[in-house]
Amino acid sequence: MQLHCDIPSGTEALIHICCAPDASYGVRALRDRFDVTGFFYNPNIDPPEEFRRRLRATLDLHENDRFSLVVGDGGKEAWEDAARGLEGEPERGRRCEACVRLRMRETARKAAELGMPAFGTVLTVSPKKDAAMVNRVGREEGECFGIRFVEADLKKGDGYLKSVRASKELGLYRQRYCGCRYSYR
């Protein structure tokens, strides 16, 4: 893991969870420095049974690893609006940035609502995610709510490999695509 922020150790941080495999390493790594509460919010995931599988895997991780967890709801219409016109974009393109922005905005909003001074995400564990883009978007959304973003590249230091190992050890469901119906193609 590589942190790119100077947020003090022990700070409460709401950490967006995209999926249990990324969280199996990401939450553990961030918990070494921050007082972490997980936040599962993913209106992009399609179809509904895939959403349920990913949520169930996150709940299984939560039961096994014991961290605070908040499950967000709604947002499907906002995601459809954000993705409209970007359907043909490749993965890591403008559609992905719009999707990350929507999820970072809601995580920042929820962190502010909960009185937490910081937020972050485990999205950067994945080699399919552009950590620089995720960190930039997180900073921008945090500024809108007056809270700090935990900038990190969690795939550094073999973070992705560690997430694969941890999720296998825990028997967590591992998905085969990012989550939205366009990435499923």
Secondary structure, 3 states (H helix, E strand, C coil): CEECCCCCCCCEEEEEECCHHHHHHHHHHHHCCCEEEEEECCCCCCCHHHHHHHHHHHHHHHHHHCCEEEECCCCHHHHHHHHCCCCCCCCCCHHHHHHHHHHHHHHHHHHHHCCCCEEEECHHHCCCCCHHHHHHHHHHHHHHHCCEECCEECCCCCHHHHHHHHHHHHCCCCCCCCCCHHHHC
